[in-house]
Every structure is written in structure tokens, then in C-alpha cells.
Amino acid sequence: MSEKKDLNSLVSRRRFLGTAVAFGALGAGGSAFAQDVAIDEIINAPRRGNWDDQFDARASRTAAAVATNNPIFGADAAANLQQAIFDYEAIVANGGWPQVVTNVKLKIGVVDPAVSTLRKRLMISGDLSKSAGLSNSFDSLVEEGLKRFQARHGLPLDGVLGQYTLKAMNVPADTRLAQLRTNLTRVQAITTDLGSRYVMVNIPAAYIEAVENNKVVQRHTAVVGRASRPTHIIDSKIYEVILNPYWTSPRSIVEKDIVPLMRKDPEYLKKNSIRLIDGNGNEVAPETIDWFADKAPNLTFRQDPGKTNAMASTKINFHNPNNEYMHDTPQQGLFNKLARFESSGCVRVQNVRDLSLWLLKETPGWSRKQIEATIKSGRNTPIKLAVEVPVYFKYVTAWSAKDRIVQFRDDIYEMDGAQELVLQSGLNQEPVVAN
């Protein structure tokens, strides 16, 4: 891809070569002892600086160590990514990491030769201390290291080597290195002043950061657009919060989802409190419409506020030509899914009331108590922000927001140029009605 062209020019070859020499080589055919020595060199190389403090997972640490209040686009974002590139170049120069091959689900208590390979793999990426040893036993140390790996890859922290953890683990080191370089270019392309208060939506991570004075003050799990109906990458400003919103269905959802559902169940609109409105603002009875016609009716499909509303309690509007917005959802279980790529472009926000309160911070009269009371009333209430808040929808699949703690995410929209990174392809592709 053109995005990655000539990216090697970004890396100091002198530093790279120095690191490669310091680390030595990891021979694929070497003995277990030789491999252990190579791992020892990787972990203990003099050039690692504060790697032990920032990157190496010890027995007493948990996946919480991966958490940080540094924003992805913080002041040191590019420098941290560049450091990650140096680190991963060294890993690649040593031969990368071994592929973990197993026919059993590896979890605590299991004894299997594949556990030894898993230990090596986690040691090389800095998720497990070499002091844990290379035994075949899956103990609490391995579980801790695996959870840390899962945290860095946006996976459920169950400490079990399941299907998607295994897929992420077996992405080759050189592919991860290329992914880091691709994302360094993306971060370096951000040259504008983001502002003292802004919202960042990282699409492949399916999460949101509310940033104030270069610190993440809130982080929200999100559901974003699926591959066939992607969320657009855009810089904009949030100008309005609507409590108890009406939901007006986009034409694409009317055609692709609602009309087929009406053909199956003529009561669908009534069950979901969706009204048909003509160009004069008059309500049209659903039974007067030919739902088997070639074209969907040229009417507005508007859902009343309430518990069944596709946006539930809240809609957050920002300027954009795509009719996209952020919103609440009555389907809160969606936030617990591994693959949260199943909207039609809009972004569902977990704990959206916390985000609304933060957005309305500079808008007089909107305390948490007032927001809750208004939602409880059921009244449709649009609120213009006194000061519009910048919002950035970005596509970042690899970053290091905290020095030497590198995070990777699935390339759900296939923009990184490597098929191995599209780990969750095919998940959650069923039709959805809510945008």
C-alpha cells in the first residue's frame, strides 16, 4: 500500500543495527538451552533502559498494568510508536517468535508440550518474565502473562488460549512490525492542534477516549460500523446532545433491513414504535403501503423515544455528511462482545450518560441530576453545546500510548495490507436495524 511506501526511511538504521547486534540471533534449530539464552538476551539487553519497569510482565502484575491515561494521540504518541518499532525490529532480527501449535485449549492446570512454546512466545513479546522458566505446565505465571497479552490485543481477559487469542499470538513478528510502521504514518499525519478537550473514536479498537489537558478522563467501550457499512474516518465537532431522541432511520436501513422485516412481520413497525411520516408531516398507516413494491416508500421512518428506541436515552450529534452520530443503545450486551463491529456506521457508546455529562460541562444547567431527570421524563430534549467539542474518528490498529507497552487491534476494514491482521473477519455480519 502507498501508505507504507518508504517507511523504512523513518527508522534510524544505526540504532536498528546496534540493537540487532546487542540482541544476537535466535536460531530456529537451536537447542532449548540456546533458545533460552537468546530469550535471556532479549529480556536483559543493556539497551532496554526501563523495559523491566514498563514492558516486562512479572508475576505480581496484572493486565491492569496495560491501562494508561495517556491518549493515543498524546504528545509522545509518535515517539512511543517509534520506540516500539525499534523494539520489534530487534525481535524480528532475532528470528521473531515461535508459532504456538496446539490441539487442546491451553489454560491453567494443563500440562502439554505446547505450553513451553507459549512461554517462549510470551517472553519474547515481554508479557512473561524469563524467570517463569520453560516448563510444560500452564501455571499462574503463564495465566498472568497471557492475560497481559490479551489486554494488549483487546481480547477478553480470561487467561485461556482460545481461538482468537491463538490467532493474534501467531501473527508473525515482521507483520506486527509492518503494522507499527503503518500506524506511525497515520499518527504523524495528525498535524492539527487537537484542542484542550476532545473526543477520539478509535474505530478498529471500538473504543472512545474523552481527553482533557492531554489526559484521558473517560474511556468508553463502543460498537462501530461493520466492514460492509463502515464508520467513516472524519474530523468534526460535537454540537448537540439529544436526550430521549427520536430515531429517524437512514434510507439504507429502510431499504436493506426494515422493508424486508415488514414483509415477514406486518406488525414490525407497531411493535417497535416506528411511525411513517409523509413530506407534509402527516402520519401514514403502515397497512396502506405495498411492502412488496420494487422501491421502498418515500416516507420518513421515525421511532418514538422510549426503551425500544434504537438510540435509547441519548443521541450525540456531530457535523458530518454521512448521517452518522454517537448514541446509547437498548442492547447493552453488545458491549460485552469480542467483535464490536456490527452497526451501520453510527457509534454506540457504553455509559453514554457519563460522556454526555462531560460534553455538557461548559453548558449551564446540565448537572448529572438534571440529565437523569430529563431522561426519566421521556421528553425529547435537544441541547446545543455552549462550546462545540472536537471529535476525531481515526483508524489506528497499533499504538504505544504508554512507553513500551504496545497495543494491537484487528484490522477490521482491511486497511493495513496484511490478511493475517483481519482476525475477526466474518463475525457479527448478520443484518441489524439500529444504525
C-alpha positions in Angstrom: 0.0 0.0 0.0 1.1 3.5 -0.7 0.6 4.3 3.0 3.6 2.2 3.9 5.8 3.2 1.0 9.4 4.1 2.0 8.5 3.8 5.7 11.9 2.3 6.4 13.3 5.8 6.0 11.6 6.7 9.2 13.8 4.4 11.2 17.4 5.1 12.3 19.4 2.3 10.7 22.3 2.9 13.0 20.1 2.4 16.1 18.5 -0.7 14.5 21.8 -2.3 13.7 23.1 -1.6 17.2 20.0 -3.2 18.7 20.3 -6.2 16.4 23.9 -6.8 17.4 23.1 -6.4 21.1 20.4 -8.9 20.9 22.2 -11.6 18.9 20.3 -14.2 16.8 17.7 -16.8 17.8 18.3 -19.9 15.7 15.2 -21.8 14.7 17.0 -25.1 15.0 18.9 -24.4 18.3 18.5 -26.4 21.4 16.1 -25.4 24.2 19.1 -24.1 26.2 20.3 -21.9 23.2 16.8 -20.6 22.8 16.6 -19.8 26.5 19.9 -17.9 26.3 18.6 -15.9 23.3 15.4 -15.1 25.2 17.6 -14.1 28.2 19.5 -11.7 25.9 16.3 -10.2 24.6 15.0 -9.5 28.1 18.3 -8.4 29.7 19.9 -6.5 26.8 21.6 -3.4 28.2 19.9 -1.1 25.7 16.5 -1.9 27.2 16.6 1.0 29.6 13.5 0.9 31.8 11.9 -2.1 29.9 11.7 -4.0 33.2 9.6 -1.2 34.7 7.4 -0.6 31.7 7.2 -3.7 29.5 8.1 -6.9 31.3 5.2 -8.7 32.9 6.1 -10.0 36.4 4.2 -12.5 38.5 2.8 -9.8 40.7 1.4 -7.7 37.8 -2.0 -7.9 36.3 -3.4 -6.8 33.0 -4.3 -3.5 34.7 -0.6 -2.6 34.1 -1.5 -2.1 30.5 -4.0 0.6 31.3 -3.0 4.2 30.9 -4.4 7.7 31.0 -2.2 8.8 28.1 -4.2 9.4 25.0 -3.4 7.5 21.7 -2.7 10.9 20.1 -0.9 12.3 23.1 2.3 14.5 22.8 4.5 11.4 22.8 2.4 9.2 20.6 4.8 9.2 17.6 7.9 8.9 19.8 6.4 5.9 21.6 5.4 4.2 18.3 9.0 4.8 17.0 10.4 3.2 20.1 8.0 0.2 19.6 9.4 -0.1 16.0 12.9 -0.2 17.3 11.9 -2.9 19.8 10.1 -5.0 17.2 12.9 -4.6 14.7 15.2 -6.3 17.3 12.7 -9.1 17.8 12.5 -9.6 14.0 16.2 -9.6 13.7 16.4 -12.4 16.3 14.1 -14.6 14.2 10.7 -13.4 15.6 8.7 -15.6 17.9 7.6 -19.2 17.6 4.2 -20.3 16.4 2.1 -21.9 19.1 0.5 -25.1 17.8 -1.9 -27.0 19.9 -4.9 -29.3 19.6 -6.0 -28.6 23.2 -7.3 -25.4 24.8 -4.4 -24.2 27.0 -5.4 -22.9 30.4 -4.3 -23.1 34.0 -3.7 -26.7 35.1 -2.9 -28.1 31.7 0.4 -29.9 31.1 1.3 -30.0 27.5 4.5 -29.5 25.3 2.8 -26.5 23.7 2.9 -24.7 27.0 6.7 -24.4 26.7 6.3 -22.8 23.3 3.7 -20.5 24.7 6.1 -19.4 27.5 8.8 -18.6 24.9 6.3 -16.6 22.8 5.2 -14.6 25.8 8.8 -14.0 27.0 9.8 -12.6 23.6 6.9 -10.1 23.4 7.6 -9.1 27.0 4.4 -10.5 28.5 6.2 -13.1 30.7 9.4 -12.9 32.7 12.1 -15.3 31.7 12.3 -16.3 35.4 9.0 -18.2 34.8 11.0 -20.9 33.0 10.2 -23.1 30.1 8.2 -26.0 31.6 5.2 -27.7 30.0 3.0 -26.7 32.9 0.4 -23.9 32.5 0.6 -22.3 35.9 -0.5 -18.9 37.4 2.6 -17.2 35.9 1.6 -18.2 32.4 -2.0 -17.2 33.0 -0.9 -13.8 34.2 1.3 -13.3 31.1 -1.4 -14.5 28.8 -3.9 -12.0 30.3 -1.4 -9.2 29.8 -1.1 -10.3 26.1 -4.9 -10.4 25.8 -5.1 -6.9 27.3 -2.6 -5.5 24.8 -4.7 -7.0 21.9 -8.2 -6.0 23.1 -9.2 -9.6 23.9 -11.2 -10.9 26.8 -9.0 -11.3 29.8 -9.8 -15.0 30.6 -6.3 -16.3 30.7 -7.2 -19.1 28.2 -5.6 -19.6 24.9 -8.8 -19.8 22.8 -9.3 -19.3 19.1 -8.9 -15.6 18.8 -6.1 -15.3 21.3 -4.2 -18.0 19.4 -4.8 -16.2 16.1 -3.5 -12.9 17.5 -0.5 -14.7 19.1 0.5 -16.4 15.8 0.6 -13.2 13.7 4.3 -13.1 12.7 6.6 -10.5 14.3 7.5 -9.0 11.0 3.8 -8.5 10.2 3.4 -6.7 13.6 6.4 -4.6 12.8 4.9 -3.5 9.4 1.7 -2.7 11.3 3.5 -0.4 13.7 5.1 1.4 10.8 1.8 1.8 9.0 0.3 3.3 12.2 3.3 5.6 12.8 2.5 7.2 9.4 -1.1 7.7 10.5 -0.2 9.3 13.8 2.4 11.5 12.1 -0.2 12.7 9.7 -2.1 14.4 12.5 -0.6 17.9 12.4 -3.5 20.0 13.7 -4.0 21.1 17.3 -6.5 18.6 18.7 -7.6 21.1 21.4 -7.6 21.0 25.2 -10.8 19.0 25.3 -11.7 16.5 22.6 -13.2 13.1 21.9 -11.3 10.4 19.9 -13.1 7.4 18.4 -10.6 4.6 17.5 -12.6 2.6 15.0 -10.6 -0.7 15.0 -10.3 -0.7 18.8 -14.0 0.0 19.1 -13.5 2.4 21.9 -13.7 6.1 22.8 -11.4 8.4 24.7 -12.6 11.7 26.2 -9.4 13.7 26.6 -8.8 16.8 28.7 -5.5 18.6 29.0 -3.7 15.7 27.3 -5.1 13.1 29.8 -7.8 10.5 29.2 -10.5 11.4 31.7 -13.0 8.8 30.3 -12.7 5.7 28.2 -15.8 4.1 26.7 -16.3 0.8 25.0 -18.1 1.3 21.7 -19.8 -0.6 18.8 -18.7 0.7 15.4 -19.6 0.0 11.8 -19.2 -3.4 10.4 -17.0 -4.0 7.3 -19.9 -3.8 4.9 -21.1 -0.5 6.4 -18.0 1.1 7.9 -17.8 4.1 10.2 -16.3 7.0 8.3 -12.9 8.4 9.2 -13.5 12.1 9.9 -12.5 15.2 11.9 -15.5 17.1 13.2 -17.1 18.8 16.2 -19.8 17.7 18.5 -22.5 20.4 18.6 -25.6 18.7 20.3 -26.7 16.2 22.8 -30.3 15.0 22.5 -32.0 13.3 25.5 -34.9 10.9 24.7 -34.2 11.2 20.9 -36.4 10.3 18.0 -34.7 7.9 15.7 -35.1 8.6 12.0 -34.0 5.6 10.0 -31.5 6.3 7.2 -32.7 5.3 3.8 -30.1 2.5 3.6 -31.6 0.8 6.7 -35.1 1.3 5.4 -34.2 -0.5 2.2 -31.9 -3.2 3.5 -33.5 -4.0 6.8 -36.9 -2.5 7.6 -38.7 -3.3 4.4 -37.6 -7.0 4.4 -38.7 -7.2 8.1 -42.1 -5.7 7.3 -42.6 -8.3 4.6 -42.1 -11.0 7.2 -44.0 -9.3 10.0 -46.6 -6.6 9.1 -46.6 -5.6 12.8 -42.9 -4.9 13.0 -43.3 -1.0 12.9 -46.0 -1.1 15.5 -44.1 -3.3 17.8 -41.1 -1.0 17.6 -43.0 2.3 17.9 -41.9 3.4 14.4 -44.2 5.9 12.6 -44.4 6.7 8.9 -44.4 10.4 8.2 -45.0 12.0 4.8 -43.5 15.2 3.4 -46.2 17.3 5.0 -45.6 15.9 8.4 -48.7 13.7 8.4 -48.6 10.2 9.8 -49.3 7.4 7.3 -50.7 4.0 8.2 -48.4 1.1 7.5 -51.2 -1.1 6.2 -51.7 1.4 3.3 -48.2 0.7 2.0 -47.3 -2.0 -0.6 -44.3 -3.5 1.1 -43.6 -5.8 -1.8 -43.1 -3.0 -4.3 -39.8 -2.6 -6.1 -38.9 0.5 -4.2 -39.2 1.3 -0.5 -41.9 4.0 0.3 -40.6 7.6 0.1 -41.5 8.3 3.7 -39.7 9.2 6.9 -39.4 6.2 9.3 -39.3 7.8 12.8 -39.2 5.9 16.0 -40.6 7.4 19.2 -38.5 8.0 22.3 -38.6 5.2 24.8 -37.0 1.9 25.9 -37.3 0.3 22.5 -35.8 3.3 20.7 -32.6 2.3 18.7 -30.7 5.2 20.4 -32.3 4.6 23.9 -31.7 7.6 26.1 -29.2 9.7 24.2 -28.0 10.8 20.7 -24.8 12.8 20.2 -24.6 14.8 17.0 -21.5 16.0 15.2 -21.1 17.7 11.9 -20.7 15.2 9.0 -22.2 14.4 5.6 -22.8 10.7 6.3 -25.8 10.9 8.7 -23.7 9.3 11.4 -23.8 10.0 15.1 -23.0 8.5 18.5 -25.7 7.1 20.7 -26.9 4.9 23.5 -28.5 1.5 22.8 -31.1 -0.7 24.5 -28.8 -3.7 23.6 -26.2 -3.3 26.3 -25.0 -6.8 25.9 -23.3 -5.8 22.6 -20.5 -4.1 24.6 -19.5 -7.5 26.1 -18.8 -9.0 22.7 -15.3 -9.7 21.3 -16.1 -8.2 17.9 -18.0 -5.0 18.3 -18.3 -4.2 14.6 -22.0 -4.5 13.8 -23.6 -1.1 13.4 -24.4 0.6 10.1 -21.9 3.3 10.6 -23.0 5.1 13.7 -21.2 4.5 17.1 -22.9 3.1 20.1 -21.4 4.2 23.4 -21.3 2.4 26.7 -22.0 4.6 29.7 -23.1 7.3 27.4 -24.5 9.4 30.2 -21.1 9.9 31.6 -19.9 11.1 28.2 -22.9 13.4 27.9 -22.2 15.0 31.3 -18.6 15.6 30.3 -19.6 17.1 26.9 -22.1 19.4 28.7 -19.6 20.5 31.2 -19.5 24.1 29.8 -23.2 24.2 29.0 -25.1 25.8 32.0 -27.9 24.0 33.7 -26.9 20.4 32.9 -25.8 18.6 36.0 -26.0 14.8 36.3 -29.2 15.2 38.3 -30.8 17.3 35.6 -29.8 14.9 32.9 -31.2 11.9 34.7 -34.5 13.7 35.5 -34.9 14.7 31.8 -34.3 11.1 30.6 -36.8 9.8 33.2 -39.4 12.3 31.9 -39.3 10.8 28.4 -39.4 14.2 26.8 -37.5 14.7 23.6 -34.9 17.3 24.6 -32.2 18.7 22.2 -29.3 20.5 24.0 -26.9 22.7 22.0 -23.4 22.7 23.5 -22.3 26.1 24.6 -18.9 25.2 23.2 -18.6 22.6 20.5 -16.2 19.8 21.3 -13.8 18.4 18.6 -14.2 14.8 17.7 -11.8 12.7 15.7 -12.8 9.4 14.1 -9.5 7.6 13.4 -8.2 4.2 12.3 -5.3 3.1 14.5 -4.6 -0.6 14.8 -1.3 -0.3 16.7 0.0 2.2 19.2 2.1 2.7 22.3 0.3 5.2 24.5 2.5 4.3 27.4 6.2 3.8 26.8 7.0 0.3 25.6 3.5 -1.1 26.2 2.5 -1.8 22.7 -1.2 -2.5 21.8 -2.5 -4.1 18.6 -6.1 -4.4 17.2 -7.7 -6.3 14.4 -7.6 -4.6 11.0 -11.4 -5.0 10.6 -11.6 -2.8 7.5 -8.5 -4.4 5.8 -6.5 -1.1 5.6 -3.2 -2.4 6.9 -2.3 -4.5 3.9 -1.9 -7.9 5.6 -4.6 -10.6 5.6 -3.2 -12.1 8.9 -4.4 -8.9 10.7 -8.1 -9.4 9.8 -8.5 -11.9 12.6 -12.3 -11.4 13.3 -13.4 -11.4 9.6 -16.9 -12.8 9.2 -18.0 -12.2 12.8 -21.2 -10.3 13.5 -22.2 -9.9 9.9 -25.9 -10.5 10.5 -28.4 -7.8 9.5 -29.0 -5.0 12.0 -31.7 -2.4 12.2 -30.2 0.1 14.5 -27.6 2.4 13.0 
